[in-house]
C-alpha cells in the first residue's frame, strides 16, 4: 500500500523523506498562525529548573515550542533526561552521551549503559559528545578516545549524533571521517565556527544547530556572516536554546538596529519576562528563529517551518 502511494505524485499522503505531503501542509498551516518550533537542545536536567520545570515546559508550549530534546551530558544526566521524557510524553525527548568536559569520567561500562538508554524510543540521539579543546576540562587524548567510542555506538544503534566542537575542527573531521560509510545523521550543536568550517561540516552531510550565541558574534567570518551569505541551506538548519545557557541578549549594542526591529513583541515578551543571563529558557526560541531569519533575509515563517521539518526528519519525532 505504501509503495503504491509513493508512486502517485498527486497523492497528498505521498512519502517524501519520511514525512507525508499532508503532514508538511499541516505544519505549514500551523506555522502560518503561530510558530511551531522544535528546540533540539535544552539542558533541562540542570538544577536551575528543579523547582519550576512544569512552568518552564508550559511557557515553552505557550511560546510555540512543541518539542524539546533534553540533552544528556553524562551517564547520570542522560538517565535523568530520559526520566523527564516520561513526565512530559510527546513534548520532551532525550539524548544519551558523555560531554567532552566529562570524558575523563568514562569507564568500561559506560558504553553499555548509554546503549541501554538509547534503546528507549524517547531517547532519539547519542550525545552530547565531541571535542572541546578550548577549555580542556578533560585531556585531549581522552576526549578523542571517548568521542570515537560514542560515534561507534551511534553507528551500532543507528541513532543520530548530537555533536559538540570547540577549537577542535580538524580532529572532529578526522574522527567522523573514519565512520563516513556507516555514520548516522548528525548535527553540530551550537555552532560557533567559521565559514570554512561550516561548509566542511555541510559537505560531510551534517546539520548545523544555532543558538542565541548570535547576539554576541561580531566576527568577520562567524555565524552572522555565514547567515548573511546564505551558506547554510534551510534544509540543513536546526535551532536550539541550549538553556540555561546561551541567553540571547537582544538589548545588546552588538545587534544591528534592523535585526532588533525584526523581533516581534510577542517573542520579546517571553524572553524579557522569563529569561536572564543566569537562566535561559526554551521559551526564548522564537526570538532566536526571528534573529536567524532576519540575518538570512528570509520570512521567519519559512525558517521556522524548515527547522521544524528538519528536526522531525533527523530525530524521528512523532
N, C-alpha and C positions, 0 to 999 in steps of 0.2 A: 504493500500500500504506500509506504513512504517513498519507494523508488518511483512509482508511477506518478506521484505528486511532484516529485522533484523534476520530472521531465517536462512538466507543463509550465511554461514561462508565465502564464497568466493566472496561475493558481495562487490565491493570497496566502496559502499555507506552505508555499514552496520554501524549502530549507536552504538558507544561504549562510555558510559559515556557522552553522549551528543555531541560527536564530531565524524564525519564520518571518516572512514579509509582514504578516499580520501583527506579530509582536513588535516589529520595528515601527509599524504605523501607530500602535498603541503608545509606544514610548514617545513618538513624535507629538501625538495629541496631548499627552500629559505635560511634556516639556513646554508646549506652547502656552499652557495655562499657568504652570508653576514649575520650578526646577525639579528635575528628577535626577538626583546625583548619587554617586557611589564614592564613599571615602575609602580608598584602598589601603590606608594605613593610619590607625589611631591606637595609641598605647593606653587603652582603657583599663589595663591592669595596674597602672600607676596609682600609687597611694593617694594622689591628689583627687582621685574620683571615688574614694572609698565611702564617703558619706552621702553622696548625692548622685550616684550613677543613674538612677531612674530618671532624674530630672535632666541629666546630660543627654541621655538617649532620647527622651521626649522632645527636648529642644531641637535635636538634630532632625527628628521627623518633621517637626513644625517648619524647619528651615528648608525642607525639601531633600534631605539626605535619607535615602530609602534603605541603604545597606552600608554597613561598616565592617571592614576587616580589622579585627583586633590583632595587633602584632605580637608574635611570640619572639622573645629575645634571649631566653634561657630556658632550661628544662622546666623550672618551676613556673616561669611566666607563661610558657606555652600551655602548661596544664591549666593554669588559671584562665587563659584566653579561651580555651575550649569550654571550660565550665561556664563562662559568661554567655557563650553561644546558646547554651541550654536554657538560660534565663530569659533570653530575648530571641527566640527562634524566628528565623526568617528575616531578622534585622541584623543580627551580629553573626559574623563568621570569623574564623581564626586562621592563623598560620602557626607553624611549629618549627623552631630552629634556634640556633645559638648565634647571637650577635658577635661580630669580631672583637668587641670590647671584652666579651666573656669567653673568648676562645680558650683561654688558659684553664677554664673550668671543665673542659671536655674530658670525659672519662670513657672507658671502653664500652660502657652500657648506654651511652648517650644515643648512639646510632639506633639501637633497637627501641629505645624509649620514644624518640622522635618518629620513628617508623610506625609505632603503635598509635601515637597521637594522630598521625597523618591518615590512618586507616578510617578515621571517623569522617562522615560526609560533611560535617560542619567545618572541618579543617581543610581549607582549599589551597594552601600553598606551603612550601618549605622555605623557611626563613623567619626572621630576618637574618640573613647570612651574607658574608662577603669579607671585604678587607678595609681596614681603616688605618692607614699609615700616617694619618695626621696626628692622632693622639697616642697611638701605640699603647693602649691600655693592656694589650696582650702582645707578646713578642711576634714580630712579623712572620717568622718561620712557622710558629704555632698557628697564627691566623690562616696562613696559606694551607697548611695541612688540614685544619678543621673545615675550612671552606670547601676544599676539594671533596672531603668526605660527604658534605651536605649536598653538593652538586651530584655526586654519585647516588645519594639517597633519592634525590628528586627524579633522577633518571629511572631508578628502580621502581618507585611508586607511581611515576607518571603524573606528578602534580607540579604546577608552575613554581618557579623560583622567585622569591621576593628578596632582591639584592641590595646591599649597601656597599658603597665605594667612596672613599675619600683619599685622595692623593695616592691612588694605587691602580690607576687605569691600566697600565701595561701588564701588570701581574693578573689583574682581573680578566683581561682579554686572553692572556696566555692560558689561564686555568680553564676558562669556559671553552676555549678552543679545543681542549683535549676531549670534550664531550660533544662536539658540534654535530656529529651524525646521529646522536640519540638524545640530545638535551631537550627537555620540555620547554614550552614558552616561558619567558621570564620578563620581569620588569625591573629596571634600575630605579629603585625608590629614591625619592627626594634628590633628584639630580641637581648638582651644583657645578658641573664641569664646563668645558669649553665647547665651541662649535665642532672642532675636530673630534673630540671625544664622543659627543652626541651622535655625530654621523657614523662613527665606528660602531657604536652600540646598535644604531638603527640598521646598519649594514649586516650586523650579526643576527638581526631579527628581534631584538629586544624592544619592549615598550619603554617609554620614558615617563616617570612619575614626577609631577611638580607640586610644590607646596607653597606656603606663604613666604618662603625664602625670597621670592620675587621682590618684596618690598625693599630689601636692603642690598640687592645685587645692582651694582652700578659699574661693573667691569665692561671693558670694550668688547669682550668676547665671551660674555657669560649668558645666563639664561634669558635675560631680557633681549639681548641681541639675537639669540637663537630664535626666539619667538617672532621678533620683528622681521627677521629674514625668512621666516616661514620654513625653517629647516626641519621641524618636527611635523610629519604628516598627521592629520587628525586621526587617522586610523591606528596610530601608534602612541597616542597621548592618553595619560591617566592622571587623575587628580587626587590629592590627599591633604590632610591637615597635619599629620604626624603629631597630633595632640598628645600630651600637653605642650609640646614644643612647637617651634616654627610659627609663633604668633605673627600674623600679618599686620604690621603697624602702618596702616594706611594713612595715618596722620603725619607720617614722617616726611621730611623735606626731600628725601631721595626719590619720592614718587612724583612723576610729572603731573602737571595740572590736568591734562587731558585724560590721564588714567584715573585720577581721583573722580573726575566728572562722570566717568563711565560706571561708577559704583552706585547701585540702587539704594534707596533709603531703607527698603526692607532688609536687604542683606547687611547693611551697616548697623541696623538696629540690633540684630543678633550679635554681631561682632562687638559692638561698643557696650552692650549691656551685660554680656556673659563671658567675654574672653579678655584675658590680660596676658602680659608677658610671662607671668608666673604660671598661668594655666590657660592654654588654648583649648578650644573645644571643637568637635565636629561641626557644630552649627556655624563655624567660620567658613565652611567650604563654599557657600555661594559667593562670598567676596573673592575667594581665590579664583574661581572659574570666571568671574567677571574681569578680574585683572588680566588673566591669561587671554581671554577673548579680546580685550582692549589692546594688548600688545600685539596680538595676531591680526588685529583689524578685521575680525570676523564677528558675526552675530553671536551673542552669548548663548542663545538657544541652540545654535548649531554646535558649539563647542561642548555644551552640557550634554546634548544628546549623544554626540560622538564618544565622549569619555565614558558615558554610562554603558553604551553598547560594547565598547572595548572591554570594560570590566566584566560584563556578562560573558563575553566570549572567552576571556582569559581565565576567569575563575569558576565559570560554570554556575553562576548564581541562578537560582530559580526565578 
